[in-house]
């Protein structure tokens, strides 16, 4: 079951990675005076400044690429969740893994107990694993 969670949590981890990198980029822009107009100022006065701006642009491009991959992963997982038979499983998996909600939040939305949500979650993971085992295995093999 942990492989299924790892597969579904790729969205959460990618999102955290992007947020962390974006914060790094924002901190660099804010803390280094020459970075204040790094995207809007086409004139580069010194080689050092130009090199620094190039690095910021490269970091920004890396973040954009990660965002593109995150969007694609979310679309894929969302479409897979839509293929599950039990509608309760849709709600629990979508809220838990795509919207990153707590069991308590999901219980409130579904007007049920946390314990029942966890039970539904377990069954949802089992249905997801049964239906998408090949995709999960492929993902796990591609992970470092």
C-alpha positions, 0 to 999 in steps of 0.5 A: 500500500505504501507504493500507492501512497508514494505514487499519489504523494508525488503531487504533494512532494512536487508542490513542496519542492516548487514552493521551496525553490520559489522561496529561494528565488524570491529571497535571492531577488530580495536580498541581492540589490542587482537582482531587483530588476533581473527580468525587466532590465534588459541592460546588463552593466557588468559581466558579474551582473549578467552572469548572476541574472543568467543564473536567476533566469535559469533557476526560474526556468527550472521552476517553470519546468517543475510546475509543468510536470506538476500540472501533468501529474495532477491531471494524470492522477485526477483522471485516474481517480475519476476512473474509480468505481466508488464515488466516496473514493473519488472524494477521499483521494482527491481531497487527500492527495490533490488538495492536500487536505487532512482526514479531519477536513475530509470528515467534515466535508463528508459529514462522517467521522475521521475513523470512517474517512480512514477506512474509506481511504484504505479501501480507495487505495486498494481500488486504486492499486488494483486498477493502476498497478502497472502505472504505480510500478512504472513510477516507483521504478523511475524514482531514485 
